[in-house]
Amino acid sequence: MKEQAFTPRADTTGADACLRWSHQSALVKDTIYIYGGQAKGSSGQASDTWNNNFLTLSLTSDWDAGSPPLKALSQPRGPPAVANGYLWHNNNNLYLYGGLFSDHPVTKPTAFSIWKYDIAAGEWSDITSNTAVSSDSGSRKIERAAEGAGISVPQQNKGYYFGGHLDAYTTEGWSLQTARVYLKSLLEFDMEKNVFRNITKHGLEKAGVPERADGVLLFVPWGSEGILVALGGGTNDTFSQLNIVDVYDISKSQWTKQATDGPTPKYRVNPCAAVASAADGSSHNIYFFGGQNLVPYAEQKQYDDFWILTIPSFTWIQIDTNRQNVPPARAGHSCQMYGGNMIVIGGYVGQELSCDSPGIYVFNASGASWTKGFAASTSKDNKGESNAVLAGPAEYKVPQVVIDVIGGDAYGGARVTKPARAPDQDSPIASGKPGDYKYTTISLRPTGAVATVTNADGSVTTSTSVSRSGGGGSGSTPNIGAIVGGAIGGIACLVILIFLGAYIWYRKKIRELREASAKLAESNGHSRRMSEAGLGENSGILSGMEGNESVTDLSGKEPSFWGVLMSPRRSLRVVNH
């Protein structure tokens, strides 16, 4: 069935908000997209906070956190106003999955749907009727879940959604008198084929993975296809552990557990997190910020602490931010990682703060510090001096607080190559090797360029948020063909440059030898004339030059380019001037 496209409404609102939280966000290339969630236009607004505002935040130039370039796009006509869903993405499209409908006023959820936004066309379409469920998902129906943990792996055209819940605000026909159901399944969506896969077994029972909502899910490029790391979350009564985390091996479709080392963050829900990878792939660092406690109900406390979980060591490291300009404590925010910058967007800040506008903050992932704004590259002031108050440079470098734990330097070289606590025997990181996941980035060391791999966005940063990415954000299998093709293309260019340089050198030497040959011919003629005239003191000149192999007479056939290339001394007998 053909996708049904919807023309956006003409109004563009939502860029200015007193508070914004529980939205969906995605980092695609150098733009963050923000959809829906809840927002207040003023501190006194108590209802009608659900919306389907659609915004962008450009990362192509420097900006101050007090005036980020938030841009409101035309509001979609068709996609529902939801909160706590997820925006999956590849490099061309966004996919809106899940989310809660409004509880004040109460809005009944519609039938399950999935919406695609074509970035180039600027158009939303309902693709629900074009989706399918994989055969190994059994007879389980795909439902709209909310408050789960989502992640995109754009280089694999896959999106994942872990946990969450179903209730009267997510599912059509669900009674308000029927209790909420928490989930522990992992939903996989193939963005290329529009196929869902409901993964409810594959080690869930063996690994003891609990049901949960309001956690985060991170993609880490480790092993053949990467791993997913689930952090935080809980139910109405319990929290999920942070001293033992759940790890999903994409290549094996299998869950395992991994104990962490170091001091552990307080258990929490609704944090944000993003991944940034060392240039050589020897460490992958999850930046973890904020969140809130779960109980007692309506008395939640928000956190403003900042942590790094470094992998493969799986060691928690707390960042000392006591002397930094830390944003207000928050939960329900999103993070995207872009190079060395982690962008924090929105968040619920409790009852004490009336407004948090514009609610955009930047963390320098390389320097492990909050900054005054975003730097697309190393920023310079009007005197040409580096602007240290911004987050630049854009390239991610491993911070010193991580180096102190795992060794190496800002570009990698981690000496800790396996978990500090013994991993499960089925764990994808049990081997203590980075694995063979392929990703590509170029970072500059002081001694030269280092070509390595990191996922495409920027992402990753990260993302994650970080995605990025999300994370602060910023991965079917990696595109090995593209990687190999790029490597072959680079080698071909290098070979062409070498041959071009060799040919230029060859022509120069031929020109020099022609000049030397002309001088030799002139000298020989002069010597013969002198000899015929009986000037004996010069009679040795000709014989001496004729015996000098440093000069070649080019009156015959010139040496070929290939002969010179293969044996330059024999072919040219170069003149030493």
C-alpha distance (Angstrom), angle and dihedral (degrees) to the residues before:
residue distance angle dihedral
M1 . . .
K2 3.76 . .
E3 3.79 117.0 .
Q4 3.78 114.2 -105.3
A5 3.80 111.0 -126.9
F6 3.78 123.4 -155.7
T7 3.79 125.8 -155.1
P8 3.82 110.9 -130.7
R9 3.78 119.7 -115.4
A10 3.77 115.2 -102.6
D11 3.81 96.3 -120.0
T12 3.80 118.4 97.2
T13 3.79 111.1 -163.4
G14 3.77 139.5 144.3
A15 3.80 103.8 65.2
D16 3.81 89.8 108.3
A17 3.79 112.3 55.5
C18 3.77 133.5 156.2
L19 3.82 89.9 -145.5
R20 3.81 133.0 2.9
W21 3.81 127.2 -173.8
S22 3.84 145.2 145.4
H23 3.81 90.5 35.0
Q24 3.79 128.5 143.4
S25 3.82 119.3 -114.8
A26 3.80 138.5 177.5
L27 3.79 135.5 -176.1
V28 3.81 114.0 -138.8
K29 3.79 115.5 178.0
D30 3.82 103.5 -51.2
T31 3.81 100.1 -18.6
I32 3.81 131.6 82.6
Y33 3.83 114.4 -148.2
I34 3.82 118.4 -155.5
Y35 3.80 121.5 -165.9
G36 3.79 132.7 -173.6
G37 3.77 123.2 -51.9
Q38 3.78 120.8 131.0
A39 3.80 126.8 -45.5
K40 3.78 138.6 170.8
G41 3.76 123.4 -145.8
S42 3.79 90.3 -161.1
S43 3.78 137.3 10.8
G44 3.80 91.8 -106.6
Q45 3.80 96.6 55.9
A46 3.81 108.6 115.8
S47 3.82 104.0 169.0
D48 3.79 141.8 28.4
T49 3.80 90.8 47.1
W50 3.83 93.7 138.2
N51 3.81 111.4 97.1
N52 3.79 144.9 157.8
N53 3.78 96.6 -136.2
F54 3.80 111.6 156.1
L55 3.81 118.4 -150.7
T56 3.78 140.7 170.3
L57 3.80 131.8 -152.3
S58 3.80 114.9 -161.1
L59 3.82 120.7 -142.2
T60 3.81 96.4 -171.9
S61 3.80 96.7 100.1
D62 3.81 140.2 25.3
W63 3.80 120.2 -84.6
D64 3.76 140.4 172.2
A65 3.80 117.9 -113.2
G66 3.78 89.5 -125.2
S67 3.80 92.3 61.5
P68 3.83 110.3 26.2
P69 3.84 115.3 175.2
L70 3.81 95.6 -108.0
K71 3.80 109.8 171.2
A72 3.80 125.3 -166.2
L73 3.79 115.0 -138.5
S74 3.79 123.2 -158.3
Q75 3.79 109.4 -71.2
P76 3.79 112.2 -106.0
R77 3.79 119.2 -111.1
G78 3.77 107.2 -145.4
P79 3.84 109.4 20.3
P80 3.82 109.6 98.7
A81 3.79 126.4 -112.9
V82 3.80 99.9 -107.1
A83 3.79 138.7 158.1
N84 3.80 131.8 -152.5
G85 3.79 95.4 22.0
Y86 3.78 123.4 116.2
L87 3.81 140.5 -108.3
W88 3.78 109.1 -141.4
H89 3.77 114.4 -166.1
N90 3.77 146.9 -179.5
N91 3.79 123.9 -173.4
N92 3.81 93.9 -75.0
N93 3.80 110.1 30.3
L94 3.78 145.7 34.8
Y95 3.83 121.3 -141.2
L96 3.80 120.2 -158.1
Y97 3.81 111.8 -148.8
G98 3.79 130.2 175.7
G99 3.78 130.1 -24.2
L100 3.79 143.2 149.9
F101 3.79 125.0 -81.6
S102 3.79 119.4 -136.4
D103 3.80 120.8 -70.8
H104 3.82 95.0 -171.9
P105 2.93 103.0 70.7
V106 3.79 94.1 15.2
T107 3.80 111.4 -118.0
K108 3.79 119.5 -170.7
P109 3.80 112.3 -128.2
T110 3.78 118.6 -116.0
A111 3.79 125.3 -132.1
F112 3.79 117.2 -65.4
S113 3.79 112.8 -75.6
I114 3.77 140.8 166.4
W115 3.78 121.6 -151.6
K116 3.78 130.0 -157.7
Y117 3.78 125.9 -154.8
D118 3.82 114.9 -157.2
I119 3.79 102.5 -147.5
A120 3.81 96.7 -160.5
A121 3.81 94.1 46.4
G122 3.80 94.4 38.6
E123 3.80 89.7 -135.1
W124 3.82 135.9 132.6
S125 3.80 121.7 -146.4
D126 3.80 135.6 -179.1
I127 3.82 106.6 -122.9
T128 3.81 97.1 171.6
S129 3.81 94.1 113.3
N130 3.81 90.4 50.6
T131 3.79 95.5 56.0
A132 3.79 126.8 94.3
V133 3.80 137.8 -168.1
S134 3.80 120.1 -122.4
S135 3.80 119.1 -112.1
D136 3.82 93.5 -117.0
S137 3.82 91.3 59.9
G138 3.79 90.1 77.8
S139 3.77 118.2 -147.1
R140 3.81 93.7 -41.2
K141 3.76 113.3 133.2
I142 3.80 121.1 -133.8
E143 3.79 110.0 -116.0
R144 3.78 134.3 -175.9
A145 3.81 106.3 -97.4
A146 3.78 125.9 -174.3
E147 3.80 139.4 -157.3
G148 3.79 91.3 25.5
A149 3.81 126.1 134.5
G150 3.80 115.2 -98.2
I151 3.80 134.8 -171.3
S152 3.80 136.4 174.4
V153 3.79 125.2 -142.2
P154 3.82 99.3 -168.6
Q155 3.81 96.2 177.6
Q156 3.82 87.5 61.4
N157 3.83 95.1 37.6
K158 3.81 88.4 -124.3
G159 3.77 134.5 130.4
Y160 3.82 126.4 -167.6
Y161 3.82 133.8 -160.9
F162 3.79 119.5 -170.8
G163 3.80 126.4 -164.0
G164 3.79 121.4 -33.5
H165 3.78 124.7 139.6
L166 3.80 145.5 -95.0
D167 3.78 122.5 -132.7
A168 3.82 144.5 133.5
Y169 3.82 91.1 -62.4
T170 3.81 95.8 53.3
T171 3.80 107.2 34.1
E172 3.79 130.0 58.9
G173 3.82 112.7 -118.7
W174 3.82 95.5 12.9
S175 3.80 110.9 141.2
L176 3.79 121.1 -127.0
Q177 3.80 86.3 -131.9
T178 3.82 91.9 59.3
A179 3.80 114.1 91.5
R180 3.78 121.9 -113.7
V181 3.83 115.5 -98.5
Y182 3.81 118.1 -141.8
L183 3.80 118.8 -147.4
K184 3.79 135.1 -145.4
S185 3.79 98.2 178.8
L186 3.79 124.2 114.5
L187 3.79 116.5 -131.2
E188 3.80 117.3 -155.1
F189 3.81 122.3 -164.6
D190 3.80 122.4 -165.6
M191 3.81 103.2 -149.2
E192 3.81 92.6 -166.5
K193 3.82 96.4 52.3
N194 3.84 98.8 25.9
V195 3.81 89.6 -127.5
F196 3.82 125.9 146.7
R197 3.78 123.0 -150.2
N198 3.80 119.7 -166.0
I199 3.79 108.3 -153.2
T200 3.80 108.7 -166.2
K201 3.80 101.5 147.5
H202 3.82 127.3 32.5
G203 3.79 98.3 110.8
L204 3.81 99.1 -30.7
E205 3.79 92.5 121.7
K206 3.79 96.4 37.1
A207 3.80 92.7 48.0
G208 3.78 92.3 43.1
V209 3.79 94.3 -129.2
P210 3.82 106.6 -178.4
E211 3.79 128.1 -143.2
R212 3.78 112.5 -102.2
A213 3.78 147.2 156.1
D214 3.80 135.0 -153.2
G215 3.80 97.1 36.2
V216 3.81 130.8 121.0
L217 3.79 132.4 -112.5
L218 3.81 122.5 -152.9
F219 3.79 131.6 -166.1
V220 3.81 113.6 -139.9
P221 3.84 120.0 -173.2
W222 3.82 97.3 -128.5
G223 3.81 126.1 129.8
S224 3.78 126.3 7.7
E225 3.83 97.2 -46.0
G226 3.79 103.3 9.2
I227 3.79 133.8 -103.8
L228 3.80 135.4 -102.3
V229 3.82 118.6 -135.1
A230 3.83 118.4 -159.1
L231 3.81 117.4 -154.6
G232 3.79 133.2 -179.3
G233 3.77 129.6 -17.3
G234 3.77 132.6 116.2
T235 3.79 147.0 -179.8
N236 3.80 131.9 -94.6
D237 3.80 89.6 -75.7
T238 3.80 110.3 24.0
F239 3.81 143.4 41.4
S240 3.79 127.8 -136.1
Q241 3.78 116.1 -116.4
L242 3.80 122.7 -99.6
N243 3.81 96.0 -172.7
I244 3.81 88.7 63.0
V245 3.80 115.8 35.5
D246 3.80 133.2 -167.8
V247 3.81 118.0 -116.6
Y248 3.81 125.2 -166.7
D249 3.81 119.8 -158.2
I250 3.81 106.4 -147.6
S251 3.81 94.6 -161.4
K252 3.82 92.5 55.2
S253 3.82 99.1 30.0
Q254 3.78 86.6 -130.8
W255 3.81 136.1 136.5
T256 3.81 123.4 -142.0
K257 3.81 134.7 167.3
Q258 3.78 128.9 -119.1
A259 3.80 127.1 -165.0
T260 3.80 115.5 -138.7
D261 3.80 130.7 -140.6
G262 3.78 132.0 -139.4
P263 3.81 129.3 35.2
T264 3.80 111.4 -28.9
P265 3.82 127.6 -133.4
K266 3.79 117.1 -115.1
Y267 3.77 112.4 -91.0
R268 3.79 110.6 -93.1
V269 3.78 150.2 157.2
N270 3.80 131.9 -134.5
P271 3.83 99.5 28.5
C272 3.77 122.8 144.7
A273 3.79 127.8 -129.4
A274 3.80 141.1 178.6
V275 3.81 136.9 -176.8
A276 3.81 130.0 -124.5
S277 3.82 120.9 -178.0
A278 3.79 129.9 -149.0
A279 3.79 113.5 -110.6
D280 3.81 92.6 -108.4
G281 3.82 95.3 42.0
S282 3.81 92.8 -117.3
S283 3.81 92.2 125.5
H284 3.80 136.1 22.0
N285 3.78 116.0 -160.8
I286 3.81 124.1 -154.7
Y287 3.82 111.9 -152.8
F288 3.82 108.8 -151.4
F289 3.81 122.3 -170.3
G290 3.80 137.9 177.1
G291 3.78 129.0 -32.6
Q292 3.78 130.1 149.7
N293 3.76 143.4 -107.0
L294 3.79 118.4 -97.5
V295 3.78 106.0 -140.9
P296 2.91 144.7 92.0
Y297 3.78 95.1 38.1
A298 3.82 115.2 -113.4
E299 3.82 90.4 10.7
Q300 3.77 98.8 78.9
K301 3.78 117.5 155.1
Q302 3.81 118.4 -141.1
Y303 3.83 121.6 -140.5
D304 3.81 131.4 -141.4
D305 3.82 98.9 -174.6
F306 3.81 121.7 123.7
W307 3.81 127.0 -144.0
I308 3.79 139.6 176.5
L309 3.80 122.3 -149.5
T310 3.80 104.6 -161.2
I311 3.81 117.9 -154.9
P312 3.06 138.5 -121.5
S313 3.80 86.7 20.9
F314 3.83 90.4 52.4
T315 3.80 89.1 -149.5
W316 3.81 122.2 151.8
I317 3.81 115.0 -135.3
Q318 3.79 121.2 -172.5
I319 3.80 117.2 -144.1
D320 3.79 115.1 -134.2
T321 3.82 103.5 -131.2
N322 3.82 97.4 160.3
R323 3.81 93.6 116.7
Q324 3.80 95.2 38.8
N325 3.78 132.1 94.5
V326 3.81 95.0 -105.1
P327 3.83 120.0 -169.3
P328 3.82 117.3 -117.4
A329 3.81 113.8 -80.1
R330 3.79 111.1 -87.7
A331 3.80 149.7 168.6
G332 3.79 133.9 -162.9
H333 3.81 91.7 42.9
S334 3.81 126.9 131.9
C335 3.79 130.6 -133.4
Q336 3.79 133.0 -156.9
M337 3.83 126.0 -170.3
Y338 3.79 117.0 -143.4
G339 3.78 113.6 176.5
G340 3.79 105.3 -57.6
N341 3.81 93.8 -16.5
M342 3.81 126.3 91.7
I343 3.80 111.3 -162.9
V344 3.82 116.3 -156.1
I345 3.81 116.3 -157.8
G346 3.79 126.2 -161.9
G347 3.77 125.6 -48.5
Y348 3.78 140.8 176.0
V349 3.83 107.6 -82.6
G350 3.81 102.3 -173.8
Q351 3.78 130.1 -115.1
E352 3.80 99.2 -61.2
L353 3.82 96.5 70.5
S354 3.80 114.6 62.7
C355 3.82 97.0 -164.6
D356 3.78 137.7 7.4
S357 3.79 103.7 -168.4
P358 2.98 130.9 -160.0
G359 3.80 84.0 0.9
I360 3.83 96.5 -160.0
Y361 3.81 119.6 130.8
V362 3.81 134.9 175.3
F363 3.80 128.5 -144.9
N364 3.80 119.8 -164.5
A365 3.79 99.9 -133.5
S366 3.81 92.4 -170.5
G367 3.79 94.4 51.4
A368 3.82 95.3 33.2
S369 3.79 92.3 -130.4
W370 3.80 141.9 111.7
T371 3.81 113.9 -108.2
K372 3.78 138.6 -163.5
G373 3.78 95.2 -112.8
F374 3.78 151.7 -22.9
A375 3.80 124.9 -66.5
A376 3.78 117.4 -161.7
S377 3.81 87.3 -166.1
T378 3.79 137.2 -8.7
S379 3.79 100.9 -45.9
K380 3.82 122.7 -137.0
D381 3.77 128.1 -162.8
N382 3.81 124.8 -138.4
K383 3.80 90.0 -82.0
G384 3.78 92.6 54.5
E385 3.79 92.6 -108.1
S386 3.80 122.1 138.1
N387 3.79 111.8 -96.0
A388 3.80 99.5 -132.4
V389 3.80 95.3 -178.5
L390 3.79 91.2 71.9
A391 3.77 124.5 74.5
G392 3.80 99.6 -108.3
P393 2.86 154.1 159.9
A394 3.79 94.9 71.7
E395 3.83 95.0 -143.2
Y396 3.80 113.7 92.6
K397 3.78 118.7 -118.7
V398 3.79 124.7 -176.4
P399 3.83 107.3 -103.4
Q400 3.78 121.0 -121.5
V401 3.82 93.0 -114.4
V402 3.81 88.1 63.6
I403 3.81 94.7 41.5
D404 3.81 88.5 55.2
V405 3.81 88.7 60.5
I406 3.81 104.7 37.1
G407 3.81 103.0 21.9
G408 3.80 127.7 -134.6
D409 3.77 123.4 92.7
A410 3.80 141.3 -85.1
Y411 3.81 91.2 -67.3
G412 3.80 98.1 47.7
G413 3.78 130.7 -96.4
A414 3.81 91.8 146.7
R415 3.79 111.5 -172.5
V416 3.81 92.8 -158.7
T417 3.79 103.2 77.4
K418 3.81 102.4 164.4
P419 3.81 137.1 41.6
A420 3.80 117.1 -70.5
R421 3.82 87.1 -134.9
A422 3.80 117.5 53.4
P423 3.82 110.2 -93.5
D424 3.78 127.0 -133.5
Q425 3.80 111.1 -87.2
D426 3.82 89.6 -117.2
S427 3.78 93.1 48.2
P428 3.83 117.1 124.8
I429 3.80 88.8 -134.9
A430 3.82 96.0 49.1
S431 3.82 92.2 99.7
G432 3.79 92.6 65.7
K433 3.79 90.6 -133.0
P434 3.79 128.1 115.2
G435 3.78 89.7 -121.8
D436 3.76 125.1 -139.1
Y437 3.79 101.9 -72.9
K438 3.81 108.1 143.6
Y439 3.76 123.6 -141.5
T440 3.80 132.3 151.5
T441 3.78 133.8 -133.6
I442 3.77 135.4 135.5
S443 3.79 119.7 -138.4
L444 3.78 127.9 177.3
R445 3.77 122.4 -125.4
P446 3.80 119.2 -167.6
T447 3.80 86.6 -107.2
G448 3.80 97.1 49.1
A449 3.80 146.2 -62.8
V450 3.78 123.0 -40.4
A451 3.81 117.7 -159.9
T452 3.80 112.1 -152.4
V453 3.78 141.7 141.8
T454 3.75 136.4 -88.3
N455 3.75 129.6 147.0
A456 3.72 119.7 -80.7
D457 3.75 106.0 -102.3
G458 2.80 112.7 73.5
S459 2.12 65.4 -107.4
V460 2.72 129.3 140.3
T461 2.87 111.9 50.7
T462 1.94 91.7 94.6
S463 2.40 150.5 -17.3
T464 2.78 116.8 126.2
S465 2.41 103.3 128.6
V466 2.52 46.8 -25.4
S467 3.28 90.7 64.1
R468 2.09 35.6 157.4
S469 1.40 54.2 -29.6
G470 1.93 160.4 133.9
G471 1.16 71.4 -1.9
G472 2.02 118.0 68.8
G473 3.53 65.1 -85.7
S474 2.23 167.1 171.5
G475 10.47 139.1 166.8
S476 8.68 159.4 71.0
T477 3.73 64.7 -175.0
P478 3.78 133.9 -42.7
N479 3.80 113.8 -69.1
I480 3.79 95.4 -101.9
G481 3.82 91.5 167.7
A482 3.77 91.5 58.8
I483 3.80 92.1 46.3
V484 3.82 93.2 48.5
G485 3.80 91.1 44.0
G486 3.79 90.8 51.7
A487 3.79 91.7 48.9
I488 3.82 92.3 49.0
G489 3.79 90.3 47.2
G490 3.79 91.0 51.9
I491 3.80 91.8 49.2
A492 3.81 90.5 48.4
C493 3.82 91.1 52.6
L494 3.80 90.1 49.3
V495 3.81 92.1 50.1
I496 3.82 91.1 49.2
L497 3.80 90.7 51.5
I498 3.80 91.0 49.3
F499 3.80 92.2 50.6
L500 3.80 91.5 45.9
G501 3.79 90.6 52.0
A502 3.81 90.4 46.6
Y503 3.82 91.9 50.9
I504 3.82 92.1 50.0
W505 3.80 89.0 49.6
Y506 3.82 90.2 47.9
R507 3.83 93.2 52.5
K508 3.82 90.3 48.3
K509 3.79 91.7 52.7
I510 3.81 92.3 46.6
R511 3.82 88.7 52.3
E512 3.81 90.9 50.1
L513 3.79 91.4 48.6
R514 3.77 92.2 49.2
E515 3.79 89.6 54.5
A516 3.80 90.9 46.5
S517 3.80 90.7 47.3
A518 3.81 91.5 52.1
K519 3.80 90.8 50.7
L520 3.80 89.4 47.7
A521 3.81 92.1 52.2
E522 3.80 91.5 48.2
S523 3.80 91.2 47.7
N524 3.81 92.1 48.3
G525 3.80 91.7 52.1
H526 3.78 91.1 48.3
S527 3.80 92.0 49.1
R528 3.76 92.7 49.8
R529 3.81 90.7 50.8
M530 3.78 90.3 49.5
S531 3.77 91.2 49.0
E532 3.77 92.8 48.6
A533 3.79 87.7 50.3
G534 3.82 90.0 55.2
L535 3.81 97.5 -113.4
G536 3.81 93.3 149.3
E537 3.81 98.0 176.4
N538 3.79 88.4 70.4
S539 3.78 96.4 42.3
G540 3.82 92.2 99.4
I541 3.81 94.8 60.4
L542 3.78 95.6 79.0
S543 3.76 95.8 45.3
G544 3.79 91.9 46.8
M545 3.78 93.5 51.3
E546 3.75 93.3 43.8
G547 3.80 88.3 57.8
N548 3.83 94.1 48.8
E549 3.80 108.7 100.9
S550 3.79 91.7 -168.8
V551 3.79 90.4 84.4
T552 3.79 123.2 59.5
D553 3.77 123.0 -157.6
L554 3.82 105.6 -132.1
S555 3.79 94.6 -169.3
G556 3.80 86.2 106.3
K557 3.83 128.3 48.8
E558 3.81 115.9 -30.8
P559 3.82 117.7 -125.1
S560 3.82 112.6 -98.2
F561 3.80 123.7 -114.4
W562 3.81 92.2 -116.5
G563 3.79 91.1 48.1
V564 3.78 90.0 52.5
L565 3.82 91.8 46.1
M566 3.80 94.0 50.7
S567 3.82 96.9 40.1
P568 3.79 112.1 9.3
R569 3.81 99.2 172.2
R570 3.79 94.0 48.6
S571 3.80 94.1 45.0
L572 3.80 99.3 42.2
R573 3.81 107.0 24.0
V574 3.78 85.2 -154.1
V575 3.80 120.1 -131.2
N576 3.81 114.1 -122.9
H577 3.81 103.1 -146.2
